[in-house]
């Protein structure tokens, strides 16, 4: 099973994990989050992020999900990436996380594609798209 690590601003990742647990009625294994506060030093956070990454890596790799590409959490996430082993996606949302949690056994390439499609499919105009 591929692990999932959320690296986000503040408590966003914690909230996403809590809501996923609520929806799924259990805490999925190999799922963790790291919240980055405005006062945090990114270089000081990197060893902590590597430690959490190791905890969620069950041997099949890790998908790192972050909120805003180019912001501090994404920059920390970018330092963890290793093609095929530790992949990353930005723009994390609850639909993206739920989709990712459901495709962790399908391999890294499929997982990344499904996570991104979950984000796209989760955004719609409720008056026009229902």
CORQUICOR-V734535 format. One record per pair of residues at least 6 apart in sequence whose C-alpha atoms are under 6 Angstrom apart, sorted by the first residue. I is the first residue (numbers start at 0). J is the second residue. D is the distance in Angstrom with one decimal. If there is no record, write none. Layout:
i:I j:J d:D
i:I j:J d:D
This chain:
i:0 j:59 d:6.0
i:0 j:103 d:5.6
i:0 j:104 d:5.2
i:1 j:59 d:5.2
i:1 j:60 d:5.2
i:1 j:61 d:5.3
i:1 j:103 d:5.1
i:2 j:29 d:4.8
i:2 j:55 d:5.0
i:2 j:56 d:5.3
i:2 j:61 d:4.4
i:3 j:30 d:4.9
i:3 j:61 d:5.4
i:3 j:62 d:4.9
i:3 j:63 d:5.9
i:4 j:30 d:6.0
i:4 j:31 d:5.0
i:4 j:32 d:5.4
i:4 j:63 d:4.8
i:5 j:12 d:5.7
i:5 j:32 d:4.4
i:5 j:63 d:5.8
i:5 j:64 d:4.7
i:5 j:65 d:5.7
i:6 j:32 d:5.8
i:6 j:33 d:4.8
i:6 j:34 d:5.9
i:6 j:65 d:5.0
i:6 j:72 d:5.5
i:7 j:34 d:5.2
i:7 j:65 d:5.3
i:7 j:66 d:5.5
i:7 j:72 d:5.3
i:8 j:34 d:5.6
i:8 j:35 d:5.0
i:9 j:34 d:4.8
i:9 j:35 d:5.2
i:9 j:36 d:5.1
i:10 j:34 d:5.6
i:12 j:32 d:5.6
i:15 j:93 d:5.9
i:20 j:26 d:5.0
i:29 j:55 d:4.4
i:60 j:84 d:4.7
i:60 j:85 d:5.6
i:61 j:85 d:4.9
i:62 j:85 d:5.8
i:62 j:86 d:5.0
i:62 j:87 d:5.6
i:63 j:87 d:4.6
i:64 j:87 d:5.7
i:64 j:88 d:5.0
i:64 j:89 d:5.8
i:64 j:91 d:5.9
i:65 j:73 d:5.6
i:65 j:89 d:4.8
i:65 j:91 d:5.6
i:66 j:89 d:5.3
i:66 j:90 d:4.5
i:66 j:91 d:5.0
i:67 j:89 d:5.9
i:67 j:90 d:5.7
i:68 j:89 d:5.5
i:80 j:86 d:5.6
i:94 j:117 d:5.4
i:94 j:118 d:5.7
i:94 j:121 d:5.5
i:95 j:114 d:4.9
i:95 j:117 d:4.5
i:95 j:118 d:4.5
i:98 j:114 d:5.4
i:98 j:117 d:5.5
i:99 j:114 d:4.8
i:102 j:110 d:5.5
i:103 j:110 d:6.0
